[in-house]
């Protein structure tokens, strides 16, 4: 049986029509069975989000969607997928009409947002067929039984339930699968968090027993440090699953934090490769964790809230955190005090239940690997993958620079 390779192409790989031609070239250069998972076209999800929030913009959106997707895939509206194309357009028109008339619901919003992936899969499949890939066809993830853990919004895919339901027969030829969404626990559509298409691709790799997952990006793999901090660093050739998950939670948005979860048990590797240099030798592979004492990377997540109180964590606050699906970096409580370190962008969801002190101007630094940290800062936590520190934002740039040069200059000299 041919090996299965799952390819995931995000919006950064779908900026213009010729990018779909490059997807065809990539598929052609990989022997075996190829499954393709796509995000919405570049910038499309933001347009859909705007339309769901601003009814006055909704009237222009439908024509914009038609124009943009026909620009990527000329003839889509009268080709083999014309009926599906019209069905998606009609569906989003109806949902937007409900929205503008005041009939808003989470399910309607999800249907509007998911239209980006549905239309992208149609456009990619159509253009690939035009280029001679007769087996290319669009597949909606929730239509074939991909189940998510949650109602409306979800953090991860339910692999066990999906294995029981997945219509594997629909994955013949070259399936172009929608990322980011699936069927929720209530039977309606549910969305993952932004960037969740990587997690969708990993789930399909698990469910089809793929030999590997390739995440095609517009960069050469994962760097030692996010380039936003102004230090030119090399690409990391190999990361363990746990290291990659830790790094993804700390300001390294190359992969979704839940991406590795479906792959660990099966040992399926991830390759992160440059879409614009598919034959390039610089890339990052993510696979089983190794017993490695070396520091491999530094992650940094600004926008952190530190909440403290001189009494234990209240049941009301805990319930609110769980209800909104917030994942704090730290949540400690004793009879005398409590402390929570969490993403600042989630603070408004629970602020009404907080009675203690809130400090906004902080950031989390995570040093990935096992080593002595030469700079004194407040320790948040330490695990087998790295050490987390809390830093004031006004000292962040200097701290990152000092840490990087201290850790890696010593390591590179050995």
HELIX and SHEET records of a PDB file:
HELIX    1   1 UNK A   11  UNK A   13  5                                   3    
HELIX    2   2 UNK A   17  UNK A   28  1                                  12    
HELIX    3   3 UNK A   44  UNK A   53  1                                  10    
HELIX    4   4 UNK A   55  UNK A   72  1                                  18    
HELIX    5   5 UNK A   76  UNK A   78  5                                   3    
HELIX    6   6 UNK A   82  UNK A  100  1                                  19    
HELIX    7   7 UNK A  106  UNK A  130  1                                  25    
HELIX    8   8 UNK A  141  UNK A  144  5                                   4    
HELIX    9   9 UNK A  159  UNK A  165  1                                   7    
HELIX   10  10 UNK A  168  UNK A  171  5                                   4    
HELIX   11  11 UNK A  197  UNK A  207  1                                  11    
HELIX   12  12 UNK A  227  UNK A  229  5                                   3    
HELIX   13  13 UNK A  241  UNK A  248  1                                   8    
HELIX   14  14 UNK A  275  UNK A  277  5                                   3    
HELIX   15  15 UNK A  315  UNK A  323  1                                   9    
HELIX   16  16 UNK A  344  UNK A  346  5                                   3    
HELIX   17  17 UNK A  347  UNK A  350  1                                   4    
HELIX   18  18 UNK A  351  UNK A  353  5                                   3    
HELIX   19  19 UNK A  393  UNK A  395  5                                   3    
HELIX   20  20 UNK A  396  UNK A  413  1                                  18    
SHEET    1   A 8 UNK A 136  UNK A 139  0                                        
SHEET    2   A 8 UNK A 174  UNK A 178  1                                        
SHEET    3   A 8 UNK A  33  UNK A  38  1                                        
SHEET    4   A 8 UNK A   4  UNK A   9  1                                        
SHEET    5   A 8 UNK A 212  UNK A 217  1                                        
SHEET    6   A 8 UNK A 269  UNK A 274  1                                        
SHEET    7   A 8 UNK A 284  UNK A 287 -1                                        
SHEET    8   A 8 UNK A 238  UNK A 240  1                                        
SHEET    1   B 2 UNK A 181  UNK A 183  0                                        
SHEET    2   B 2 UNK A 189  UNK A 191 -1                                        
SHEET    1   C 6 UNK A 330  UNK A 333  0                                        
SHEET    2   C 6 UNK A 338  UNK A 343 -1                                        
SHEET    3   C 6 UNK A 297  UNK A 309 -1                                        
SHEET    4   C 6 UNK A 357  UNK A 368 -1                                        
SHEET    5   C 6 UNK A 386  UNK A 392 -1                                        
SHEET    6   C 6 UNK A 378  UNK A 383 -1                                        
END                                                                             
